[in-house]
């Protein structure tokens, strides 16, 4: 979309150190002066969720809303935002017409698409090996499939050879294991449970 001829493209990550309310305002103003323009706000959900505990965004929700409302009266400007976890977005962004009028979900690829993508990246994957990888990679996104291939490539590089089917299979399994551990960690409750607090209280 950004490479479409005749359109001025602008992209920004709202949680970088360089981005604050003033920079965001200037970003929108620059786009307004170069219409027709397309603005892409990357990973907008990280403003509300996903930052480390010691990270704090320099962009306020109110300033973002002010900029979006200003775009609503500006001809020739389109704003697109990406989000990995749209459910954490403030309702003020998604529920008011004129800010984001359409929400489109890009789901994870099917087994057929995973097979096609994996085979394009690694021609050594054929027949049974390709099918095994496609099945094992269920639930992975295209980005995660690419990460699996990068992991496989690192293994092959260290052994000074081309990427083999086993490298990709092992990389997918490793990535799946890492993801499962991360999911379990997110599901754990913070702090002490009742039993823990009781033991601490009585010095046991």
N, C-alpha and C positions, 0 to 999 in steps of 0.2 A: 504493500500500500504506500509506503514511504517513497518507493522508487517510481511511482506513477508519474509519467511525464506531465508537466504543466502544474504540478503541485509542489509547494514549498513544504518540506518535511522537517519536523522538529520532534526530538525525543528527549525524555528526561527521566532520571531516577530520583524519586522524591526523598529518599533516605540517605543520600550521599552527604558528606560533610560540607560540600560546597553549596548545597541547596538550602535556602531558607525562604522566609516569606517574601522578602524583597526580590530575591533572584527569581522566584516563581512568578511574581507579578511581571517582572521584566521579560520573562520567557513567554508569557501569554501576550504581552504587548508587542513583542517582536513578531510573533506569529500573526497578530491582527494587522500589522503593517505590511505583511507579505502574503496576502491572500491571493488565490485560494491556498489554504494551508491545512495541513494535517498534523495534529499534536498527539504524540503517543506518550502516555504516562506508564512507566514500567513498574510492575509489581506494586500496585497501589495499596494492596492489602497489608503490606509491611508497615504502613503508617499506624496500623491498629494492632497488628499481631505479627510475630515472627522475628522481632529484633531481640538481640541479647539484652540481658537485664541492665547492662551498663551503657546501652545505646539509647539515645533519645532523639527522635526526629526534630529537625529544625523548622519543619513546615507545620503550621497549625491547620487543623481541620477547617476553621473558620475562613482562613485565607484561601484554602483550596476551593471552598464553596463559593467565595466571592469571585474567584477567577472563573469558575465554571458558569456562574450566573451571568457574568459579563460576556462570556462566549455566546450565551443564548440569544443575545441581541446583535451579534456580529455576523454579517453575511460572509459566506465563503470560508468558514472555519469549522472543522470537525475534530472532536476530541475522542481518542480511543484510549482506554486503559486496560491493562492486563492484570490479572489476579489469579494466584494459585488457590487461594481460600476466600472466595467471594462472600461466604457466609459470615465472615468477621467484619465486613464493611459496614460502616455506619448507615443507618436507614436514611439519613439526610442526603446521602449520595445516590442511593439506588431508587428511592421512593418518590422523588420529586421530578416531575416532567421537565425536560429541558436541560437536565444535567447529563444523564445517560439514558437514552430512550430505548436502547436495545441491549439485552444481555445474551450473549451467545456462548454456549459451552462447547469446548473442544475436548471430547472424551478421549480416553486412552485407545490406542489402535487395536483393531481386531486381530485374531490369529493370522488371518490372511495378510493384513498390512504389516504385521510384525515379521512374518516370513519374508515378504518383499523387501522390507527395510534392512533386515539383517543380511540378506543375501547380497544386496547392493553394496553394503559396507564390507562384507567379507565373502568374496566369491568362493572361498574354500568350503563354505557351508552349503552342502547339497544333501538331497534325499533325506535319509533318516536323521542325520545330524542336524539339519536345518529344522526338521519337524520337532525334534527334541528341544531345541533352543526356543522355537516359537511357543511351544507348550509351557516350558519352564518360565518364560518371560511374561506370562499372563499378568495383567495389572500394571505393567510398566508403561511409562509414557515414551514418546519418541526420544526425549532428552535422556531418559534413563537407559534406553537401548543404546544410545550413542555413548553414554558413560560406560556401559558394559564393554563395548568394543574398544574404548580407550584403555580400560583396565587390561583387556586381553592383549592389546598392542604393547602395553608396558611389559607384560610377561614375555612376549615374543622378542621384544627389543633387548631385554636383559640376557636372553639366551641366543641372541644374534641369529634369528630366523624369522620366516614369515609367520603371520598369524594363522593358527590352525583352528579347526572346529572345536577341539577340546578347550582351547584358550577361552573362546567365547562362552562355551557352556559353563566352565568354572567361574568365569567373571560374572555371569548372570546369577549363579547360585550364591556367590559372595555378596553381590549387591542385594539380593533378596534377603539374605540373612541379616545384613546390616540394617535394612529397612524394617524388618520385623523387630529387631532389638530396639530401634528408635521408636517404633510404635508402642512397644511395651513400656518404654521409659516415659513417654508422654502420658500414658494412662495411669501411671503411679500417682498417688495423692501426695501433695506436698506436706511437709511437717511430720509430726509423730501421730500414730494412731492412739487409741485409748489405752491399749496395753502398754505401748512404749512410754506414754506419759505417766502411767501408774508406776512402772518400774523406776522411772527417773525420780518421781516424787518420794518414793520410799527407799531410794538408794540401792535398789537391787540391780 
